[in-house]
Amino acid sequence: MFHFVRNDTLYGTNDLIDRFMSSLREFGPADTLNQVSLESTPTADAIITWRVAGRTFSLFVEAKVFPVEPTFQTRRPDTADGVRVVVSPFVSRAAQEQLARRGLSYWDPTGNMLLQNTDPFLWIQTRGSTKNPQPEKKSTALQSLKGRSASEVVVRLLTDGGAGTARDLAQKAGVGVGTASRVVSLLREENFFEATGGGPLVVTDPIRLARRWAEDYSFERTYRAKRYFSVLGTDQALEQTKRSGVTYALTGLAGLALDYQAQSQVAPLPASDLWLYTDDLARVEREADLVPDATNGTILVAEADFFAPGRERYRAIGDTSAAWPWRIAGDLLSASGRYAQAGLDLAHDLVSRPMSPYA
């Protein structure tokens, strides 16, 4: 029997698929043919051909080695032809309802199963455990990309186009190896890396990764950015910040405008507000003469710890310090409306630049 497998983790994709195939052989009238065979495919973890009760079904299997959550996003498009089955060590009741509502089937070793199809018609449902039999496995896995350290890992991945190993990535991003490994595991689970047979980490789609990151991450929330106004205006506030010698990095629309200026391009939107990172919030407040205004403030300042040596830091453009382009793109994408669109435009521009790892 030949298995074409894209995941290879400690739980075992092969084991999940084998158990699922065994459970299929238990269904169907006893006096009818019930055959299960496996085919190779570059677009699924496995394609199982199931011939039962005179009908043939193609089961497109997506194996997840961690328990499936209600927010699960399948790698296969919703228009895929055939029965799309998610197999996992455990599928919670909430996840079962969401998968069923989206037309997906599921199976886990505890006995939870739904196989549904319209043409030919298929409906098989069984109930298994309501509790994850191995809850400790879930606790060790990163569940989102909303953290500060995760943002540094993603920025480095997008800037370099990938990394040799998780350890290399950790060293370049200036974070712990454990943090980088958990981010890599999450992104690998969601199919953000090319299949290199255990080789280097290569980002498949930087735009998709940036947008995925922005679903969890937010400049304002993740870094708890505070809003201010300045009676002197945003431009003068920035000039006073620069003259003070405090460490800072420009982001948002102003950072985007600066990046485009460095590329001899014109920014698509004027910057009416000011977004800054700094490692000394109190000093920026004092030097730029900022007044807190949580409701209408147009100056957002976030205190960050990535300015330390060996960390992400910033880049100098003329006499101004700016965040790295992919961080600016992520910060804007995590907002809404024209900000998000500007971030998406910048991401597309970064991918097309001659020196880009994606160009």
Wavefront OBJ file of the C-alpha trace (Angstrom):
o trace
v 0.000 0.000 0.000
v 1.453 3.384 -1.026
v 0.941 6.514 1.062
v 1.512 9.993 -0.313
v 1.905 12.042 2.868
v 2.603 15.734 3.365
v 2.636 15.857 7.174
v 5.121 13.856 9.206
v 4.905 14.546 12.943
v 5.156 12.604 16.172
v 1.467 11.659 16.181
v 1.745 10.203 12.681
v -0.251 11.113 9.609
v 0.154 7.558 8.322
v -1.369 6.192 11.497
v -4.391 8.514 11.274
v -5.051 7.579 7.654
v -4.630 3.843 8.332
v -7.098 3.982 11.224
v -9.588 5.935 9.141
v -9.357 3.374 6.329
v -9.917 0.579 8.842
v -13.061 2.287 10.144
v -14.416 2.577 6.574
v -14.245 -1.193 6.173
v -16.671 -1.575 9.075
v -19.530 0.154 7.233
v -21.904 -1.052 4.549
v -24.247 -4.059 4.223
v -22.516 -7.306 5.115
v -23.423 -8.958 1.802
v -22.050 -6.162 -0.425
v -18.591 -5.291 -1.664
v -16.647 -2.905 0.599
v -13.253 -1.987 -0.822
v -10.880 0.754 0.296
v -7.836 1.808 -1.735
v -5.370 4.662 -1.500
v -4.084 6.845 -4.343
v -1.212 9.337 -4.520
v -1.929 13.055 -4.942
v -0.040 16.349 -4.768
v -3.078 18.251 -3.470
v -4.216 16.242 -0.426
v -2.677 14.146 2.321
v -4.434 11.177 0.706
v -7.189 10.290 -1.742
v -9.132 7.217 -0.690
v -11.356 5.434 -3.181
v -14.187 3.766 -1.303
v -16.405 1.274 -3.119
v -19.338 0.305 -0.938
v -22.935 -0.860 -1.576
v -22.471 -0.518 -5.318
v -21.339 3.096 -5.203
v -17.873 4.659 -5.461
v -16.764 7.673 -3.454
v -13.550 9.686 -3.664
v -12.527 10.806 -0.185
v -10.059 13.712 -0.157
v -8.329 13.423 3.207
v -6.678 16.270 5.072
v -4.844 14.907 8.103
v -4.295 17.141 11.126
v -2.007 15.811 13.842
v -3.501 18.175 16.440
v -7.120 18.383 17.653
v -9.307 20.340 15.250
v -10.771 23.613 16.488
v -13.921 25.407 15.208
v -11.677 27.991 13.491
v -10.008 25.306 11.346
v -9.243 26.448 7.793
v -9.003 23.676 5.219
v -6.224 23.699 2.657
v -8.614 22.487 -0.038
v -11.008 24.878 -1.767
v -14.707 24.615 -0.952
v -15.391 23.700 -4.590
v -13.308 20.514 -4.447
v -15.047 17.562 -6.105
v -15.598 14.561 -3.819
v -16.008 13.967 -0.093
v -13.637 16.254 1.783
v -12.689 14.601 5.076
v -10.693 16.064 7.946
v -9.073 13.367 10.103
v -7.634 14.328 13.467
v -6.798 12.808 16.868
v -9.906 14.586 18.179
v -12.736 16.700 16.724
v -14.676 18.649 19.357
v -18.467 19.054 19.213
v -18.120 22.728 18.275
v -15.660 21.826 15.513
v -17.997 19.062 14.275
v -20.852 21.533 13.909
v -18.700 24.036 12.025
v -17.260 21.407 9.689
v -20.688 19.927 8.947
v -22.125 23.385 8.274
v -19.360 24.006 5.722
v -20.046 20.722 3.930
v -16.926 19.018 5.279
v -16.747 15.503 6.682
v -14.627 14.449 9.650
v -13.295 11.463 11.582
v -11.314 10.882 14.769
v -10.124 7.688 16.524
v -12.579 8.186 19.411
v -15.499 7.394 17.081
v -16.644 10.843 15.991
v -17.392 10.615 12.276
v -19.465 12.314 9.628
v -19.310 11.336 5.964
v -21.607 13.465 3.820
v -22.028 13.843 0.080
v -24.823 14.820 -2.294
v -24.067 12.997 -5.546
v -23.915 10.116 -5.007
v -25.758 10.560 -1.732
v -23.867 9.611 1.398
v -24.653 10.225 5.064
v -22.949 8.325 7.869
v -22.618 9.807 11.343
v -21.364 8.280 14.572
v -20.658 9.772 17.988
v -17.472 9.275 19.946
v -15.835 11.060 22.858
v -16.935 14.563 23.862
v -13.593 15.281 25.543
v -10.106 15.291 24.097
v -8.439 12.114 25.409
v -5.014 13.789 25.224
v -5.602 17.463 26.170
v -1.955 18.026 27.084
v -0.991 17.771 23.403
v -2.994 20.881 22.621
v -1.412 22.979 25.355
v 2.082 22.718 23.871
v 1.088 23.970 20.430
v 0.894 27.619 19.437
v -2.698 28.523 18.678
v -2.288 31.952 17.058
v 0.186 34.542 15.755
v -0.965 37.380 17.989
v 2.102 37.581 20.251
v 4.968 40.055 20.014
v 7.625 37.379 19.598
v 5.542 35.651 16.937
v 5.424 38.934 15.020
v 9.220 39.107 14.977
v 9.425 35.553 13.630
v 6.878 36.303 10.883
v 8.589 39.569 9.900
v 11.897 37.718 9.548
v 10.311 34.913 7.530
v 8.691 37.408 5.165
v 11.818 39.549 4.883
v 14.105 36.610 4.068
v 11.579 34.412 2.272
v 12.241 31.601 4.730
v 15.052 30.154 6.835
v 17.364 27.175 6.981
v 15.938 25.749 10.204
v 13.829 26.912 13.137
v 17.086 27.460 15.039
v 18.433 29.682 12.243
v 15.158 31.577 12.234
v 15.289 32.069 15.999
v 18.821 33.445 15.782
v 17.952 35.904 13.009
v 14.708 37.029 14.658
v 16.314 37.361 18.082
v 13.789 35.115 19.848
v 14.017 31.801 21.669
v 14.313 28.583 19.690
v 11.135 27.306 21.350
v 9.183 30.349 20.205
v 10.433 30.067 16.630
v 9.723 26.321 16.593
v 6.129 26.816 17.749
v 5.518 29.468 15.084
v 7.024 27.184 12.443
v 4.856 24.275 13.615
v 1.702 26.366 13.384
v 2.597 27.660 9.922
v 3.573 24.190 8.755
v 0.215 22.860 9.955
v -1.516 25.569 7.913
v 0.598 24.781 4.840
v 2.632 27.978 4.572
v 5.897 26.233 3.638
v 6.968 24.460 0.474
v 7.506 20.721 0.735
v 11.310 20.472 0.804
v 11.660 16.973 2.240
v 13.053 18.161 5.548
v 15.112 20.897 3.881
v 14.975 24.653 4.482
v 11.828 26.574 5.381
v 10.548 28.270 2.222
v 7.454 30.491 2.396
v 5.023 29.509 -0.367
v 2.838 32.620 -0.504
v 4.033 35.758 1.338
v 0.795 37.660 0.713
v -1.265 34.863 2.225
v 1.117 34.613 5.191
v 0.971 38.378 5.824
v -2.820 38.320 5.752
v -2.942 35.258 8.009
v -0.627 36.980 10.490
v -2.828 40.086 10.488
v -5.861 37.973 11.452
v -4.348 37.454 14.927
v -1.914 40.340 15.259
v -2.568 44.043 15.727
v -0.177 46.982 16.118
v -2.595 48.696 18.476
v -3.681 45.650 20.520
v -0.572 43.463 20.500
v 1.706 46.322 21.509
v -0.956 48.187 23.498
v -0.287 51.361 21.566
v -1.462 54.521 23.318
v -3.195 57.384 21.539
v -2.127 61.000 21.865
v -2.464 64.383 20.218
v 0.048 67.193 19.945
v -0.879 70.853 19.782
v 2.132 71.265 17.480
v 0.846 68.655 14.992
v 2.109 65.228 14.011
v 4.978 66.480 11.847
v 6.466 68.571 14.649
v 5.943 65.730 17.126
v 8.012 63.465 14.887
v 10.744 66.101 14.479
v 10.997 66.542 18.247
v 11.188 62.764 18.669
v 14.007 62.577 16.142
v 15.946 65.438 17.761
v 15.666 63.848 21.208
v 17.821 60.896 20.221
v 15.298 58.378 21.579
v 15.142 55.019 19.800
v 12.038 54.765 17.615
v 10.716 53.268 14.379
v 8.059 54.778 12.142
v 5.229 52.550 10.924
v 1.661 52.943 9.625
v 0.910 55.270 6.710
v 3.840 57.536 7.577
v 6.174 54.545 7.561
v 4.668 53.389 4.277
v 5.231 56.850 2.735
v 8.853 56.789 3.870
v 9.387 53.328 2.391
v 7.901 54.383 -0.948
v 10.051 57.506 -0.891
v 13.149 55.334 -0.489
v 12.032 53.433 -3.606
v 11.491 56.711 -5.520
v 7.765 56.013 -5.503
v 4.766 58.015 -4.379
v 2.713 56.639 -1.499
v -0.895 55.820 -2.436
v -2.286 57.575 0.671
v -1.297 60.713 2.612
v -0.357 60.159 6.248
v -2.694 62.132 8.497
v -1.636 60.234 11.634
v 1.606 59.026 13.171
v 2.374 55.489 14.358
v 5.609 54.914 16.273
v 7.443 52.110 18.032
v 9.878 53.063 20.801
v 11.739 51.455 23.679
v 11.081 54.459 25.954
v 7.451 55.547 25.892
v 7.775 58.024 28.769
v 10.598 59.848 27.049
v 8.686 60.110 23.745
v 5.689 61.513 25.639
v 7.932 64.115 27.244
v 10.120 65.045 24.269
v 7.251 65.248 21.743
v 4.968 66.994 24.260
v 2.176 64.471 23.766
v -1.226 64.647 25.458
v -3.174 61.397 26.002
v -6.377 61.153 23.952
v -7.712 57.598 23.861
v -10.676 58.540 21.656
v -9.480 60.941 18.960
v -5.713 60.867 19.209
v -3.938 60.654 15.852
v -0.533 59.779 17.286
v -0.123 56.137 18.328
v 2.975 55.126 20.262
v 3.789 51.523 21.143
v 6.550 50.443 23.504
v 8.456 47.509 22.008
v 11.443 45.448 23.101
v 12.741 44.480 19.656
v 15.266 47.355 19.563
v 17.840 45.392 21.581
v 20.991 44.176 19.783
v 20.396 40.977 17.828
v 16.668 41.669 17.536
v 14.553 43.112 14.734
v 15.484 46.775 15.384
v 14.763 49.230 12.527
v 16.269 50.648 9.357
v 17.435 54.190 8.657
v 15.947 56.067 5.707
v 17.651 59.418 5.491
v 17.461 60.951 8.963
v 14.381 58.925 9.939
v 14.112 55.465 11.519
v 11.466 53.201 10.047
v 10.165 49.752 10.897
v 10.982 46.993 8.419
v 8.696 47.034 5.360
v 6.969 43.747 6.151
v 6.190 44.964 9.675
v 4.702 48.143 8.241
v 2.619 45.994 5.878
v 1.446 43.793 8.761
v 0.633 46.763 10.983
v -1.540 48.266 8.252
v -3.144 44.955 7.300
v -4.160 44.442 10.922
v -6.214 47.639 10.780
v -9.210 48.096 8.498
v -10.477 50.064 5.508
v -7.936 52.177 3.657
v -5.183 51.174 6.085
v -5.606 47.481 5.339
v -5.726 48.157 1.607
v -2.545 50.225 1.839
v -0.893 47.348 3.697
v -1.988 44.889 1.028
v -0.673 47.192 -1.721
v 2.670 47.428 0.078
v 2.842 43.628 0.450
v 2.292 43.158 -3.282
v 4.919 45.817 -3.998
v 7.444 44.132 -1.689
v 6.985 40.811 -3.466
v 7.622 42.403 -6.884
v 10.768 44.384 -5.961
v 13.936 43.246 -7.764
v 15.821 42.407 -4.556
v 12.876 40.562 -3.018
v 13.373 36.846 -2.262
v 10.027 36.326 -4.032
v 10.815 38.319 -7.178
l 1 2 3 4 5 6 7 8 9 10 11 12 13 14 15 16 17 18 19 20 21 22 23 24 25 26 27 28 29 30 31 32 33 34 35 36 37 38 39 40 41 42 43 44 45 46 47 48 49 50 51 52 53 54 55 56 57 58 59 60 61 62 63 64 65 66 67 68 69 70 71 72 73 74 75 76 77 78 79 80 81 82 83 84 85 86 87 88 89 90 91 92 93 94 95 96 97 98 99 100 101 102 103 104 105 106 107 108 109 110 111 112 113 114 115 116 117 118 119 120 121 122 123 124 125 126 127 128 129 130 131 132 133 134 135 136 137 138 139 140 141 142 143 144 145 146 147 148 149 150 151 152 153 154 155 156 157 158 159 160 161 162 163 164 165 166 167 168 169 170 171 172 173 174 175 176 177 178 179 180 181 182 183 184 185 186 187 188 189 190 191 192 193 194 195 196 197 198 199 200 201 202 203 204 205 206 207 208 209 210 211 212 213 214 215 216 217 218 219 220 221 222 223 224 225 226 227 228 229 230 231 232 233 234 235 236 237 238 239 240 241 242 243 244 245 246 247 248 249 250 251 252 253 254 255 256 257 258 259 260 261 262 263 264 265 266 267 268 269 270 271 272 273 274 275 276 277 278 279 280 281 282 283 284 285 286 287 288 289 290 291 292 293 294 295 296 297 298 299 300 301 302 303 304 305 306 307 308 309 310 311 312 313 314 315 316 317 318 319 320 321 322 323 324 325 326 327 328 329 330 331 332 333 334 335 336 337 338 339 340 341 342 343 344 345 346 347 348 349 350 351 352 353 354 355 356 357 358 359
